[in-house]
Amino acid sequence: MASWYRQEDVHPYETVELIVSGIIPIILIVIGTFGNLISIVILLNQQNRGTSTNIYLIFLCLMDTISLYQWNLNHVMYTFTNGTKQIWGQSVFLCRLGQFFAFYTLHTSAMFLTFVQLDRACLLRSRWYKRKIAQPRIALILCATILIVLFILNGFLFGLGFEYSIYNNSTGIDETLIACYYSLNQQLNDFFRFQYAWIHLVVMYILPFAVIIVCTLLIMKKLIVKQTFTNNQLAINAQRNRRISLMLLFMCLAYVVCTLPNRLCFSLFENQIVGYDYTDTIFLATNTLMYTRNALNAFFLYISVYGFRRDVRQLILTYWGKLTNKGDLHENNGNQHVGTMATLREPVRRTITTTPIKKTSQL
């Protein structure tokens, strides 16, 4: 596992690092928290949580929110205090908690995103999967299984981190320091540096990338085939499936684009990057880019799904009415309930005819 420690750099790089590790993370925390929580509230609606895809999306938004705080908040404090304070370095307990959630949240988020894409591909390709597997109860069981398995897999990280003392010649007193991601047990250190590095690579990158690529090909093959429908409802359902599938494709593409540079820098090009003034800048930028994806869930849902946009507007109107003592405000759209986005459906559009749907260009 690659190790890296921030140092004070010359002025131009320090300015860039202030932006990528101080200002941008704050923006990501605010936007990501607000967007993910709104997404969870809407998806938890009784009509929305009845689909397996929405169950995976709920857990994805939850873990993404926790993940945003784990890395960003710590580096924000480090940046604005010139390295004098860190959240996770204040005690051994916080050190172990931080290093565990650093990997646990990333792994669970990657797995839930993978299951979102896998679920959508199977729903489009298999009727048996739709009847037998794509059920909220089964989705909850699978989500709980993922959380437990990954907790066990990453649980050894609670064994890393220890406290030690050094004598400060300038002050004449002993100082207590915390060493995170290290252990006095050499075997545990070796496991973290070598075997666990491969585990992290498989869980975070290889497995999600492989599943996402296969599912993307299956979905695109389904989407680009010209289809003829006998009634308006089938045409509407097909259009809805296309929009939701394209949304998930863009979510997965964002995952690849945001996480791949981080892995390339820390795995393949680490020796070429370490030792220069721009070392901290590159590593901080790739880390911030990786966590950017965790703040984009609501964005993809909002631009792709009409029902989600409607529910967001209705949710805002409801809380605004309560704050201004005007009662519950509603949109004049014939539907007066928040969260009626059943299975993330598109509204009925009368302009849809029974003509074949045109081919969709491949991403």
For each residue, the residues with C-beta under 8 A, 3 or more apart:
1: 181 192 193 194 196 197 200
2: 197 266 267 270
3: 181
4: 266 270 274 279 283
5:
6: 78 83 280 284
7: 279 280
8: 14 82 83
9: 13 14 17 277 278 280 281
10: 13 14 277
11: 14 15
12: 15 16
13: 9 10 16 17 277 278 280 281
14: 8 9 10 11 17 18
15: 11 12 18 19
16: 12 13 19 20 281 285
17: 9 13 14 20 21 22 79 280 281 284
18: 14 15 21 22 23 79
19: 15 16 22 23 24
20: 16 17 23 24 281 284 285 288
21: 17 18 24 25 75 76 78 79 284 287 288
22: 17 18 19 25 26 75 76 79 80
23: 18 19 20 26 27
24: 19 20 21 27 28 288
25: 21 22 28 29 71 72 73 75 76 288 291
26: 22 23 29 30 72 76
27: 23 24 30 31
28: 24 25 31 32 68 72 288 291 292 294 295
29: 25 26 32 33 68 69 72 73 76
30: 26 27 33 34
31: 27 28 34 35 295
32: 28 29 35 36 64 65 68 294 295 296
33: 29 30 36 37 65 68
34: 30 31 37 38 298
35: 31 32 38 39 295 296 297 298 299
36: 32 33 39 40 61 62 64 65 294 295 297 298
37: 33 34 40 41 61 65
38: 34 35 41 42 298 312 315
39: 35 36 42 43 57 58 61 297 298 301 308
40: 36 37 43 44 58 61 62
41: 37 38 44 45 315 339
42: 38 39 45 48 308 311 312 315 338 339 341
43: 39 40 48 49 54 57 58 61
44: 40 41 48 49 58 339
45: 41 42 48 49 311 338 339 340 341
46: 49 50 339
47: 50 339 340 341 342
48: 42 43 44 45 51 54 339 341 342 343 344
49: 43 44 45 46 54 55 58 136
50: 46 47 54 136 342 343
51: 48 54 55 134 136 343 344
52: 55 56 119 123 133 134 135 136 138 139
53: 56 57 116 119 120 123 134 244 343 344
54: 43 48 49 50 51 57 58 343 344
55: 49 51 52 58 59 136 139 140 143
56: 52 53 59 60 112 115 116 119 139 143
57: 39 43 53 54 60 61 112 116 297 301
58: 39 40 43 44 49 54 55 61 62
59: 55 56 62 63 108 112 143 146 147
60: 56 57 63 64 109 112 113 116 297
61: 36 37 39 40 43 57 58 64 65 297 298
62: 36 40 58 59 65 66
63: 59 60 66 67 105 108 109 112
64: 32 36 60 61 67 68 105 109 293 294 295 297
65: 32 33 36 37 61 62 68 69 294
66: 62 63 69 70 101 105
67: 63 64 70 71 101 105 106 109 291 294
68: 28 29 32 33 64 65 71 72 291 294 295
69: 29 65 66 72 73
70: 66 67 73 74 98 101 102 105
71: 25 67 68 74 75 102 287 291
72: 25 26 28 29 68 69 75 76 288 291
73: 25 29 69 70 76 77 87
74: 70 71 77 78 86 87 88 98
75: 21 22 25 71 72 78 79 284 287
76: 21 22 25 26 29 72 73 79 80
77: 73 74 80 81 85 86 87
78: 6 21 74 75 81 83 85 86
79: 17 18 21 22 75 76 82
80: 22 76 77
81: 77 78 84 85
82: 8 79
83: 6 8 78 86
84: 81
85: 77 78 81 90
86: 74 77 78 83 89 90
87: 73 74 77 90 94 98
88: 74 94 95 97 98 99 180
89: 86 94 95 178 180
90: 85 86 87 94 178
91: 94 95 178
92: 95 96 161 162 163 178
93: 96 97
94: 87 88 89 90 91 97 98
95: 88 89 91 92 98 99 161 178 180
96: 92 93 99 100 157 158 159 160 161 180
97: 88 93 94 100 101
98: 70 74 87 88 94 95 101 102 180
99: 88 95 96 102 103 157 160 161 180 181
100: 96 97 103 104 154 155 157 158
101: 66 67 70 97 98 104 105
102: 70 71 98 99 105 106
103: 99 100 106 107 154 157 200
104: 100 101 107 108 150 151 154 157
105: 63 64 66 67 70 101 102 108 109
106: 67 102 103 109 110 204
107: 103 104 110 111 150 153 154 200 203 204
108: 59 63 104 105 111 112 146 147 150
109: 60 63 64 67 105 106 112 113 294
110: 106 107 113 114 203 204 205 208 255
111: 107 108 114 115 146 150 203 208
112: 56 57 59 60 63 108 109 115 116 143 146
113: 60 109 110 116 117 208 212 251 252 255
114: 110 111 117 118 207 208 211 212
115: 56 111 112 118 119 142 143 146
116: 53 56 57 60 112 113 119 120 248 251
117: 113 114 120 121 211 212 215 216 248 249 251 252
118: 114 115 121 122 211 215
119: 52 53 56 115 116 122 123 134 139
120: 53 116 117 123 124 215 219 244 245 248
121: 117 118 124 125 214 215 218 219
122: 118 119 125 126 129 130 133 134
123: 52 53 119 120 126 129 130 134
124: 120 121 218 219 222 241 245
125: 121 122 129 218 222
126: 122 123 129 130
127: 130 131
128: 131 132 133
129: 122 123 125 126 132 133 134
130: 122 123 126 127 133 134
131: 127 128 134
132: 128 129 135
133: 52 122 128 129 130 138
134: 51 52 53 119 122 123 129 130 131 138 139
135: 52 132 138 139
136: 49 50 51 52 55 139 140
137: 140 141
138: 52 133 134 135 141 142
139: 52 55 56 119 134 135 136 142 143
140: 55 136 137 143 144
141: 137 138 144 145
142: 115 138 139 145 146
143: 55 56 59 112 115 139 140 146 147
144: 140 141 147 148
145: 141 142 148 149
146: 59 108 111 112 115 142 143 149 150
147: 59 108 143 144 150 151
148: 144 145 151 152
149: 145 146 152 153
150: 104 107 108 111 146 147 153 154 203
151: 104 147 148 154 155
152: 148 149 155
153: 107 149 150 199 203
154: 100 103 104 107 150 151 157
155: 100 151 152 158
156: 159 160 188 191 192 196
157: 96 99 100 103 104 154 160 192
158: 96 100 155
159: 96 156 183 185 188
160: 96 99 156 157 180 181 182 183 188 192
161: 92 95 96 99 178 179 180 181 182 183
162: 92 178 179 182 183 184
163: 92 176 177 178 179
164: 176 177 179
165: 174 175 176 177
166: 174 175 177
167: 173 174 175
168: 171 172 173 174 175
169: 172
170:
171: 168 175
172: 168 169
173: 167 168
174: 165 166 167 168
175: 165 166 167 168 171
176: 163 164 165
177: 163 164 165 166
178: 89 90 91 92 95 161 162 163
179: 161 162 163 164 182
180: 88 89 95 96 98 99 160 161
181: 1 3 99 160 161 192
182: 160 161 162 179 189
183: 159 160 161 162 186 188 189 192
184: 162
185: 159 188 189
186: 183 189 190
187: 190 191
188: 156 159 160 183 185 191 192
189: 182 183 185 186 192 193
190: 186 187 193 194 195
191: 156 187 188 194 195 196
192: 1 156 157 160 181 183 188 189 195 196 197
193: 1 189 190 196 197
194: 1 190 191 197 198
195: 190 191 192 198 199
196: 1 156 191 192 193 199 200
197: 1 2 192 193 194 200 201
198: 194 195 201 202
199: 153 195 196 202 203
200: 1 103 107 196 197 203 204
201: 197 198 204 205 206 263 267
202: 198 199 205 206 207
203: 107 110 111 150 153 199 200 207 208
204: 106 107 110 200 201 208 259 263
205: 110 201 202 208 209 259 260 263
206: 201 202 209 210
207: 114 202 203 210 211
208: 110 111 113 114 203 204 205 211 212 255
209: 205 206 212 213 256
210: 206 207 213 214
211: 114 117 118 207 208 214 215
212: 113 114 117 208 209 215 216 252 255 256
213: 209 210 216 217
214: 121 210 211 217 218
215: 117 118 120 121 211 212 218 219 252
216: 117 212 213 219 220 249 252 363
217: 213 214 220 221
218: 121 124 125 214 215 221 222
219: 120 121 124 215 216 222 223 245 248 249
220: 216 217 223 224 249 362 363
221: 217 218 224 225
222: 124 125 218 219 225 245
223: 219 220 242 245 246 360
224: 220 221 359 360 362
225: 221 222 359
226: 356 357 358 359
227: 238 356 357
228: 354 356
229: 232 234 235 238 354 356 357
230: 234 354
231: 234 235 354
232: 229 235 236 348 352 353 354
233: 236 237
234: 229 230 231 237 238
235: 229 231 232 238 239 352 353 354 357
236: 232 233 239 240 346 348 349 352
237: 233 234 240 241
238: 227 229 234 235 241 242 357
239: 235 236 242 243 346 352 357
240: 236 237 243 244 344 345 346
241: 124 237 238 244 245
242: 223 238 239 245 246 357 360
243: 239 240 246 247 304 305 346
244: 53 120 240 241 247 248 304 305 344
245: 120 124 219 222 223 241 242 248 249
246: 223 242 243 249 250 304 360 363
247: 243 244 250 251 300 301 303 304 305
248: 116 117 120 219 244 245 251 252
249: 117 216 219 220 245 246 252 253 363
250: 246 247 253 254 300 304 363
251: 113 116 117 247 248 254 255 296 297 300
252: 113 117 212 215 216 248 249 255 256
253: 249 250 256 257 363
254: 250 251 257 258 293 296 300
255: 110 113 208 212 251 252 258 259 293
256: 209 212 252 253 259 260
257: 253 254 260
258: 254 255 261 262 289 290 292 293
259: 204 205 255 256 262 263 290 293
260: 205 256 257 263 264
261: 258 264 265 286 289 290
262: 258 259 265 266 286 287 289 290
263: 201 204 205 259 260 266 267 268
264: 260 261 267 268 269
265: 261 262 268 269 270 273 282 283 286
266: 2 4 262 263 270 283 286
267: 2 201 263 264 270
268: 263 264 265
269: 264 265 272 273
270: 2 4 265 266 267 273 274
271: 274
272: 269
273: 265 269 270 276 278 279 282 283
274: 4 270 271 279
275: 279
276: 273 279
277: 9 10 13 281
278: 9 13 273 281 282
279: 4 7 273 274 275 276 282 283
280: 6 7 9 13 17 283 284
281: 9 13 16 17 20 277 278 284 285
282: 265 273 278 279 285 286
283: 4 265 266 273 279 280 286 287
284: 6 17 20 21 75 280 281 287 288
285: 16 20 281 282 288 289
286: 261 262 265 266 282 283 289 290
287: 21 71 75 262 283 284 290 291
288: 20 21 24 25 28 72 284 285 291 292
289: 258 261 262 285 286 292
290: 258 259 261 262 286 287 293
291: 25 28 67 68 71 72 287 288 294 295
292: 28 258 288 289 295 296
293: 64 254 255 258 259 290 296
294: 28 32 36 64 65 67 68 109 291 297
295: 28 31 32 35 36 64 68 291 292 299
296: 32 35 251 254 292 293 299 300
297: 35 36 39 57 60 61 64 251 294 300 301
298: 34 35 36 38 39 61 301 302
299: 35 295 296 302 303
300: 247 250 251 254 296 297 303 304
301: 39 57 247 297 298 304 305 308
302: 298 299 305 308 309 312
303: 247 299 300
304: 243 244 246 247 250 300 301 308
305: 243 244 247 301 302 308 309 341 344 346
306: 309 310 346 347
307: 310 311 340 341 342 344 345 346 347
308: 39 42 301 302 304 305 311 312 341 344
309: 302 305 306 312 313
310: 306 307 313 314 331 333 335 340 341 347
311: 42 45 307 308 314 315 338 339 340 341
312: 38 42 302 308 309 315 316
313: 309 310 316 317 331
314: 310 311 317 318 330 331 337 338 339
315: 38 41 42 311 312 318 319 338 339
316: 312 313 319 320
317: 313 314 320 321 328 329 330 331
318: 314 315 321 322 328 329 338
319: 315 316 322 323
320: 316 317 323 324 326 329
321: 317 318 324 325 326 327 328 329
322: 318 319 325 327 328
323: 319 320
324: 320 321
325: 321 322
326: 320 321 329
327: 321 322
328: 317 318 321 322
329: 317 318 320 321 326
330: 314 317 336
331: 310 313 314 317 335
332:
333: 310
334:
335: 310 331 340
336: 330
337: 314 340
338: 42 45 311 314 315 318
339: 41 42 44 45 46 47 48 311 314 315
340: 45 47 307 310 311 335 337
341: 42 45 47 48 305 307 308 310 311 344 345
342: 47 48 50 307 345
343: 48 50 51 53 54
344: 48 51 53 54 240 244 305 307 308 341
345: 240 307 341 342
346: 236 239 240 243 305 306 307 349
347: 306 307 310
348: 232 236
349: 236 346 352
350:
351:
352: 232 235 236 239 349
353: 232 235
354: 228 229 230 231 232 235
355:
356: 226 227 228 229
357: 226 227 229 235 238 239 242
358: 226
359: 224 225 226
360: 223 224 242 246
361:
362: 220 224
363: 216 220 246 249 250 253
